[in-house]
């Protein structure tokens, strides 16, 4: 994706979302594949397991064997001055479940020294408007992740076996999380996380937006969240129902400031 207008970015995303999902069977079918967590996938990859469907950022040709760079890449199109804000302070109505600040994530270890979510100010403002939309229907937003320091993306890359790195963002190009322009989230009702088509950080086609085999209520809620996010300028990622990019993500640089050192408004 480039740095075009909001409309262009949304049109492009809709094209990706329509990609078909193969191999999904209805719940209860004895032939249905057993869902795997990302942690299980990483373990399987390390043991030489079979290739699985990717649910993360793309990769550059030949990146399977490429060494991770030591410094973040520079994007000449990123001309906006970073303006990170602490989402909890910006809108106290938001709720958080920062998995990367605990061990129950696909890496199986603590990646963030504190449970904190920060994002660029326009992202925070739009997210606040989505929260207002959700409240009108009896829901609220539950945020899993937002800005991710580039060094974390690099660590994920380094700990994934060569040849299987399609499952993680390439540090040579960076992640949109590194720009503070992506957010991972779901809905809650009264503080209770609602059902969605798959668990967060799932590595199977169940997480695809084109998956129609999930329970109807989970599909309805996923699409409800998507409609609110798109209405406020976010672009949904086709392979992860929880991931949304701010349409103007390309304007912001790839950053590596540790979460504990971020001075956020």
MARDODREN-36811 format. One record per residue (C-alpha): x, y, z. Coordinates in steps of 0.02 Angstrom, whole numbers, plus 32768, in hexadecimal, padded with zeros to 4 digits. Layout:
N
XYZ;...
REM end
This chain:
265
800080008000;803B80AE7FD9;801981578024;7F7E81837FC0;7EDB81D17FF9;7E698185807C;7DEF81547FF4;7E7580FE7F8B;7EB780A18022;7E0B80638053;7DE4802C7FA1;7E877FCB7F9C;7E617F788043;7DB57F438009;7E077EEB7F76;7E787E8A7FEC;7DE87E5E8060;7D8A7E087FD3;7E147D867FBC;7DC97CD87FD8;7DF97C698068;7E247BB6803B;7E1F7B2080AF;7DA17B64812E;7D1B7AE88161;7C837B0581CB;7C927AF08287;7C6D7A3D82BA;7CAE79EF8218;7D20795E824D;7D96798D81BE;7DAA7A3F81FC;7E5E7A708224;7E897A8A82DA;7EAA7B4482FC;7F5C7B6B832D;7F9C7BFB8394;802D7C618352;809A7C1783DB;80707B68839D;80967B9D82EC;81417BE1831C;81687B3D8375;812E7AD982DF;81977B43826A;82307B2B82D6;82147A6F82CB;82047A76820E;81467A748209;80E17A8F816C;80C47B3D8126;802A7B988166;7FC57C2A8126;80107CD28155;7FA97D5081B8;80287DDD81C5;80847E5D815F;80D17E3480B6;81887E138097;82087E428017;82497DC37F97;82D77D5D7FDF;82B27D998090;82A97CE880D5;83667CE080E6;838C7D9980FA;83DF7DD78197;837D7E5481FC;83C17F0681F0;84077F5D8288;83AA80018271;82F8802D8239;82DE80558181;82C081078147;8225812B80DF;823781CB8076;817A81D58069;816B81E58127;816882A2813A;80F182B881CE;813682E28279;810E825682F4;808E82878377;807181EF83E4;7FEB81F48469;7FC8817C84F7;7F21812C84CB;7EF0810C8580;7F0581C485AB;7EBF82048507;7E1B81A6851C;7DFD815585C7;7D6880F7857F;7DDD80828520;7E0B7FDB856E;7EAE7F7C8556;7EF27ECB8553;7FA97EDF8522;7FDE7E2B8503;80917E5884D4;80AC7E998584;808B7DE785C3;80C57D398594;801F7D008549;80497D378498;80877CD983FF;813E7CF7842F;81227CAC84DC;81817D368537;816F7DEA8570;81947E6184E0;815C7F07852B;819E7F4285D5;80F57F9085FD;80417F7E85C6;802D801C8560;7FDD804C84BA;800E80E9845C;7FE4812483AD;7FF181BC833C;7F768245836D;7F05823482D2;7EF9817982F6;7EC8819B83AB;7E46821B8376;7DF881A382FA;7DFB81158378;7D9F818383F4;7D1781A08373;7D0A80E48358;7CF680CF8415;7C648149840F;7C1380E58382;7C2C804483E4;7BE2808C8483;7B4480BC8425;7B2A80028402;7B587FC784B2;7C0E7F98848F;7CBB7FDC84B1;7D687FCA8466;7DEA7F5284AE;7E997F7B846C;7F1E7EF3845C;7FAC7F56840D;7FD67FF983B6;8085804583A0;81097FBD83A0;81C27FEC83A9;82247FB18311;82997F4C8380;82067EDC83AF;81E07EBE82F7;82977E9282E0;82937E198373;81F97DC2832C;82547DB08286;82F47D6C82D4;82987CE9833B;82377CA682A6;82947C1C8248;82DA7C4F819C;82687C1B810F;81CE7C34817D;81D77CF08193;813B7D11812F;80E47D0D81D7;81387DAA821B;81587E5B81DB;81FF7E738184;82687EEF81E9;82B67F2C8148;82107F7C811A;81C87F8C81C9;81187F778208;808F7FF98208;80897FDB82C2;813A802382C5;80F180C58280;806F80D38309;7FEB80C58281;7FA0801982A2;7F337FD6832B;7F017F25835C;7E5A7F2083B7;7DB37ECD83D4;7D0E7EF58428;7CD37ED984D9;7C287EE48529;7C297F1885DF;7CE17EEC85EC;7CCC7E3D85A4;7D247E1B84FF;7CA77DEA8479;7CBA7D518408;7D167D6D8364;7D3E7CF782D3;7DE37CC08322;7E517CE783B8;7EC37D7F83AE;7F6A7D598359;7F257CBE8305;7F907C728279;7F057C1B8219;7E8A7C4D818F;7E067C5C8218;7E4A7D0B8236;7E2C7D418181;7DA57DC28164;7D647D5880D5;7D477CC5814C;7C8D7C9F814C;7C977BFD81B0;7C9F7C50825B;7C047C5782CA;7B877CD88289;7B927D448327;7C507D4C831A;7C457D7D8263;7BC27E018288;7C2A7E528310;7CC97E4E82A8;7C717EA48218;7C207F21828E;7CCB7F5382D1;7D0E7F5C8220;7C817FCF81E7;7CA480498274;7D6080478258;7D528061819C;7CD780EF81B7;7D5A814A821E;7DEA813581A3;7E39808E81CD;7E698008814F;7E487F528183;7ED07ECF8168;7E8A7E3E8104;7EDE7DB38167;7EBF7DF38218;7E137E278252;7E607E8982E4;7EDF7EF08281;7EBC7F9E823B;7F31801B81E8;7F1580D581E8;7EF881018130;7F8581828132;8004810F8188;808A81328104;809C81E68141;80EC81AD81E5;819E816D81FB;81D080C28239;820180DB82F0;8263807B8372;824580DF8410;8228806484A1;8179806C84E7;81B980A18592;821481348543;8187817584D7;815482258509;809C822084DB;801982A684EF;
REM end
